């Protein structure tokens, strides 16, 4: 059963239940109120009847007869009767009700009325009528007199019948309106869910570009909006993951094709000679090892870039500056003959992932080393900016980066010139792309500029730096 049908049935059932409870309360309350008023009237008549009988100056029968004759029975009047001691026939204003007659030959109606015990209660008559009868026994000088005052319950029945008709009319209309409103409401609720199911079906077919927000209409409920936004957010992350996966596969297949081709070609050349010289075997071994090392590094870098947007990529902690930058620069002194310099005018703590930050700075230093000759300048410096920002820069005196290349150098596998990392035989063209991914993960930026030393300057700008006083 669809959610629209379930909602419609549920709302209609709730409305019916509420109407049933309200009807029962009003029906019973109306009958009770009219019956209470009827009892009050009967009690008033009984009090008057009792006083007349008890103090009648001309005897009990005469007093009862005079009182009864003063209130003759009519369809809308009250029944009055008095059963006197040793009197076979009661004094009454309607003999047809309390004595056998053609309409009641066996006297059943009279027995029900006259046999009613003291108190107030409803008495059902054989002809289907019902009367409210109040019976009281009065002790007099001549004995106990049983008095009865009764009235038809037609007023109660009419009042309750009126309530029933009103509820049937108004309730029926309310149920119809509630059902229509439920259909409209269920349609508005089920509409976005149906769109969501359609989007899910399109995603299952491979179309990740669909979003709930594309079909959203104004005025949809907050809960549905929240659900749709959460669904879109999930799709965004899912598509981003697929995009990163596809990019990884495309980049890896593109960049690994060349070293694999080189390895295959060298092995095929080596296989042509049944007894290849030892020098040739060692040459092929060195070349294959170099290509394998490059492929391993390339795969590691690609995996790191793929995970850069995942949760948990960073593990921030307090990083002391300039101690970190000084140690990283000192570690590079043994790797190349360069004029390494460290300049810093600030000291403080940066909230960052120390391993990722060190990786980014090492990539900048290696990039500068690869683009400078022996004895060339490689300078690492730090500088604070207002608002809790820290700038970490690397300068060199190499050939620099052309202005039209400064944005593109951060792309994957981009190389500014032939003398760059690829020419050295150790680079993969992913170093600056990794730096940019780490900067973005920290909420910072990286940019390439011209260095005052004549070469290139790469500036890493990160937030959440707290300078230390003194």
Secondary structure, 3 states (H helix, E strand, C coil): CCHHHHHHHHHHHHHHHHHHHHHHHHHHHHHHHHHHHHHHHHHHHHHHHHHHHHHCCCCHHHHHHHHHHCCCCCCCCCEEEEECCCCCCCEECCHHHHCCECCECCCHHHHHHHCCCCEEEEEECCCCCEEEEEEEEEEECCEEEEEEEEEECHHHHHHHHHHHHHHHHHHHHHHHHHHHHHHHHHHHHHHHHHHHHHHHHHHHCCCCCCCHHHHCCCCCCHHHHHHHHHHHHHHHHHHHHHHHHHHHHHHHHHHHHHHHHHHHHHHHHHHCCCCCCHHHHHHHHHHHHHHHHHHHHHHHHHHHHHHCCCCCCCCCEEEEECHHHHHHHHHHCCCCCCEEEEEECCCEEEEECHHHHHHHHHHHHHHHHHCCCCCCEEEEEEEEECCCEEEEEEEECCCCCCHHHCCHHHCCCCCCCCCCHHHHCCCCCCHHHHHHHHHHHCCCEEEEEECCCCCEEEEEEECCEEECCC
